[in-house]
Amino acid sequence: MKKSGILHADLAAIVAGMGHGDKLVICDCGYPIPHDRPVADCVLTIGTPGLVETLKVVLGELHIEGAMMAKEVEQKSPAILKEIQAAIGTTPLKKISHEKFKEICRSEPNVNFVRTGEATPFSNIALIAGVVF
């Protein structure tokens, strides 16, 4: 049995398989995940696990060079935006329209998903994998 880090088998496999530029979308429980994409479904119930909680665990194992999310979060869910910004620190965070976010996540190659129990509007973030060397 694995004794530390990400214990969710699907999520651990997704993170371990990511390369430079690949994306991992950590999304709320209502996000329309394309059926042909890898997904680690972590939802237990509404709110559990939360997006920020999941983000912090993922950041413990995944080196990122950037992130993007819907700009609508600034108006609709500023509290979660503040928590996300604290979690990612100085990593650049690009904000785009929610429609453009969904289009990118649906159409670009090498996009993986982890569904959380988050139920806060526009609480979805795409992490862009970096390299450690």
C-alpha positions in Angstrom: 0.0 0.0 0.0 1.2 3.5 -0.9 1.8 5.3 2.4 1.9 9.0 1.4 1.0 11.5 -1.3 -2.0 11.0 -3.5 -3.7 7.7 -2.6 -6.6 7.9 -5.1 -5.3 5.4 -7.7 -6.8 7.1 -10.8 -5.6 10.6 -9.7 -2.1 9.2 -8.8 -1.8 7.6 -12.2 -2.9 10.8 -14.0 -0.4 13.0 -12.1 2.4 10.4 -12.6 1.7 10.3 -16.4 1.7 14.0 -17.0 4.4 15.7 -19.1 5.4 19.3 -19.8 2.5 21.3 -21.0 -0.2 18.7 -20.2 -3.2 20.1 -18.3 -5.0 18.8 -15.2 -8.4 20.4 -14.7 -9.6 20.3 -11.1 -13.3 20.9 -11.5 -16.5 21.3 -9.5 -19.1 18.5 -9.4 -21.2 20.0 -12.2 -18.5 20.6 -14.8 -19.2 19.0 -18.2 -16.2 16.6 -18.5 -15.9 15.3 -22.1 -16.6 11.5 -22.1 -13.4 10.7 -23.9 -11.0 12.2 -21.4 -9.2 10.6 -18.4 -11.0 11.5 -15.1 -10.4 10.8 -11.5 -13.8 11.2 -9.9 -13.3 12.1 -6.3 -16.8 13.3 -5.4 -18.1 11.9 -2.2 -20.9 14.4 -1.6 -21.7 18.1 -2.3 -18.7 20.0 -1.0 -16.4 17.0 -0.3 -13.7 17.0 -1.3 -13.4 20.7 -2.0 -11.5 22.2 -4.9 -8.9 24.0 -2.8 -8.4 20.9 -0.6 -7.8 18.9 -3.8 -5.6 21.5 -5.4 -3.3 21.6 -2.4 -2.9 17.8 -2.5 -2.2 17.8 -6.2 0.3 20.7 -5.9 2.3 18.5 -3.4 3.1 16.2 -6.3 2.7 18.1 -9.6 5.1 20.8 -10.7 3.2 23.5 -12.5 4.3 26.4 -14.7 0.9 28.1 -15.0 -2.8 27.8 -14.4 -6.0 29.2 -15.9 -9.5 29.6 -14.9 -12.7 31.5 -15.7 -12.6 35.2 -15.1 -16.2 35.0 -13.9 -14.8 33.6 -10.6 -13.7 37.2 -9.7 -17.4 38.4 -9.5 -19.2 35.2 -8.6 -16.8 33.5 -6.1 -14.1 35.9 -5.0 -13.4 34.0 -1.7 -12.4 30.8 -3.5 -10.3 32.8 -5.9 -8.4 34.2 -3.0 -7.8 30.7 -1.6 -6.7 29.5 -5.0 -4.2 32.3 -5.4 -2.8 31.6 -2.0 -2.3 27.9 -2.9 -0.6 28.5 -6.2 1.6 31.4 -4.9 3.5 33.2 -7.7 2.5 30.8 -10.4 1.0 32.8 -13.3 -2.9 32.5 -13.3 -4.5 33.4 -16.6 -8.2 34.3 -16.5 -10.4 33.8 -19.5 -14.1 33.5 -20.2 -15.8 30.4 -18.9 -16.9 29.5 -22.4 -13.3 29.8 -23.7 -12.1 27.7 -20.7 -14.6 24.9 -21.5 -13.6 25.1 -25.2 -9.9 24.7 -24.4 -10.5 21.9 -22.0 -12.7 20.1 -24.5 -10.6 20.5 -27.6 -6.9 20.5 -26.7 -4.9 17.3 -26.4 -3.5 16.0 -23.2 -6.2 17.4 -20.8 -7.0 15.3 -17.8 -9.7 15.9 -15.2 -10.3 15.4 -11.5 -13.9 16.0 -10.4 -14.3 17.3 -6.8 -17.4 17.8 -4.7 -17.0 21.6 -5.0 -20.3 23.4 -5.5 -19.1 27.0 -5.8 -19.8 28.8 -9.1 -16.9 28.9 -11.6 -14.6 26.8 -9.3 -12.6 25.1 -11.9 -8.9 25.5 -12.6 -6.6 24.0 -15.2 -3.1 23.4 -14.0 -0.3 23.4 -16.7 2.5 20.9 -15.9 6.0 22.3 -15.9 9.3 20.5 -15.7 11.5 20.1 -12.7 14.8 20.6 -14.5 
